[in-house]
């Protein structure tokens, strides 16, 4: 069972849902030297998109975004699970959380096609520390 769970912070940037809006934000973040662990984009209204940024160094994202006038909402907390692709890992992590009454309100994951995976577990802020403690973080 070779996988690792770690705490991560994430931030939202709400943008008009125009052609290239995610590209422009991602290019801006990369241009600021901010490395992302994960990224998500979802519609959040008829003409809005919510971009979710998971920076490797949250302090750098905050400082650089402020200097670049990129408005962020956060931080929020999630768990990042990464490791060797193994049948049932996702279920076991969720089972441990459910067992202590932690409500996972969203999760998403992907394999890399080379035998590894990563997935994000979004938790309610008031339950995050209980989840982290349960998972030994």
C-alpha positions as CSV (number, residue, x, y, z in Angstrom):
1,X,0.0,0.0,0.0
2,X,2.3,2.7,-1.3
3,X,0.5,6.0,-1.1
4,X,0.9,9.3,0.7
5,X,-1.7,11.7,2.0
6,X,-0.9,15.3,2.7
7,X,-2.6,18.5,3.6
8,X,-3.0,21.1,0.8
9,X,-4.5,24.6,0.6
10,X,-6.5,25.8,-2.3
11,X,-7.8,29.1,-3.5
12,X,-10.6,30.1,-5.9
13,X,-10.3,32.7,-8.7
14,X,-13.7,33.6,-10.2
15,X,-13.5,34.7,-13.8
16,X,-15.8,35.5,-16.7
17,X,-16.3,32.3,-18.6
18,X,-14.7,33.6,-21.8
19,X,-12.6,31.7,-24.4
20,X,-9.1,31.4,-22.9
21,X,-10.0,32.6,-19.3
22,X,-8.4,29.6,-17.6
23,X,-5.4,29.8,-19.9
24,X,-4.8,33.4,-19.0
25,X,-5.0,32.7,-15.3
26,X,-2.7,29.7,-15.6
27,X,-0.2,31.6,-17.7
28,X,-0.2,34.4,-15.2
29,X,0.3,32.0,-12.3
30,X,3.1,30.2,-14.1
31,X,4.7,33.6,-15.1
32,X,4.7,34.5,-11.4
33,X,6.8,31.3,-10.7
34,X,4.0,29.5,-8.8
35,X,4.0,25.7,-9.1
36,X,0.6,24.1,-8.9
37,X,-0.1,20.7,-7.4
38,X,-3.5,20.6,-8.9
39,X,-6.0,22.7,-10.8
40,X,-9.8,22.5,-11.5
41,X,-12.2,24.7,-13.4
42,X,-16.0,24.4,-13.2
43,X,-18.9,26.7,-14.3
44,X,-20.3,28.8,-11.4
45,X,-23.0,30.7,-13.2
46,X,-24.3,31.5,-16.7
47,X,-21.1,33.5,-17.6
48,X,-18.7,32.7,-14.7
49,X,-16.1,30.0,-14.1
50,X,-14.5,29.1,-10.8
51,X,-10.9,28.2,-11.1
52,X,-9.4,26.2,-8.1
53,X,-5.7,26.5,-7.6
54,X,-3.7,24.2,-5.4
55,X,-0.3,25.8,-5.0
56,X,2.8,24.0,-3.8
57,X,3.8,27.1,-1.9
58,X,0.6,28.9,-0.7
59,X,2.6,31.9,0.6
60,X,4.2,32.5,-2.8
61,X,0.8,32.3,-4.5
62,X,-0.8,34.8,-2.1
63,X,2.1,37.3,-2.4
64,X,2.5,37.0,-6.2
65,X,-1.3,37.1,-6.8
66,X,-1.6,40.2,-4.6
67,X,1.2,42.0,-6.5
68,X,-0.5,41.0,-9.9
69,X,-3.9,42.1,-8.7
70,X,-5.3,38.5,-9.1
71,X,-8.2,38.2,-6.6
72,X,-8.3,34.9,-4.7
73,X,-10.8,33.5,-2.3
74,X,-9.3,31.2,0.4
75,X,-7.4,29.5,1.8
76,X,-9.5,26.3,2.0
77,X,-8.1,22.9,3.0
78,X,-8.2,19.6,1.3
79,X,-6.3,16.3,1.2
80,X,-4.1,15.2,-1.6
81,X,-3.6,11.5,-1.9
82,X,-0.9,10.3,-4.3
83,X,0.7,6.9,-4.9
84,X,0.9,3.7,-6.7
85,X,-2.3,2.8,-8.4
86,X,-4.0,0.1,-6.3
87,X,-7.5,-1.1,-6.4
88,X,-9.5,0.1,-3.5
89,X,-7.3,2.9,-2.1
90,X,-10.0,5.6,-2.7
91,X,-12.6,3.5,-0.9
92,X,-10.3,2.8,2.1
93,X,-9.5,6.5,2.6
94,X,-13.2,7.4,2.3
95,X,-14.1,4.6,4.7
96,X,-11.8,5.9,7.4
97,X,-13.3,9.4,7.1
98,X,-16.9,8.2,7.2
99,X,-16.0,6.0,10.2
100,X,-15.3,9.1,12.2
101,X,-18.2,11.1,10.9
102,X,-16.3,13.3,8.4
103,X,-18.4,14.4,5.4
104,X,-16.5,14.3,2.2
105,X,-18.4,16.7,0.1
106,X,-16.3,16.3,-3.1
107,X,-13.4,14.3,-4.4
108,X,-11.8,13.9,-7.8
109,X,-8.9,11.8,-9.0
110,X,-7.0,10.5,-12.0
111,X,-4.4,7.9,-12.8
112,X,-1.3,8.9,-14.8
113,X,-1.4,5.9,-17.1
114,X,2.0,4.7,-15.7
115,X,0.8,3.1,-12.5
116,X,0.4,6.1,-10.2
117,X,-2.7,8.1,-9.1
118,X,-3.6,11.3,-7.4
119,X,-6.9,12.4,-5.9
120,X,-8.2,15.3,-4.0
121,X,-10.6,15.1,-1.0
122,X,-12.5,18.2,-0.3
123,X,-13.7,18.5,3.3
124,X,-15.8,20.9,5.3
125,X,-13.5,23.3,7.1
126,X,-14.9,22.5,10.5
127,X,-14.1,18.8,9.9
128,X,-10.7,19.1,8.4
129,X,-8.6,18.7,11.5
130,X,-10.6,15.6,12.6
131,X,-10.0,14.1,9.1
132,X,-6.3,15.0,9.2
133,X,-5.9,13.5,12.6
134,X,-7.8,10.3,11.6
135,X,-5.4,9.9,8.7
136,X,-2.3,10.5,10.8
137,X,-1.4,13.9,9.4
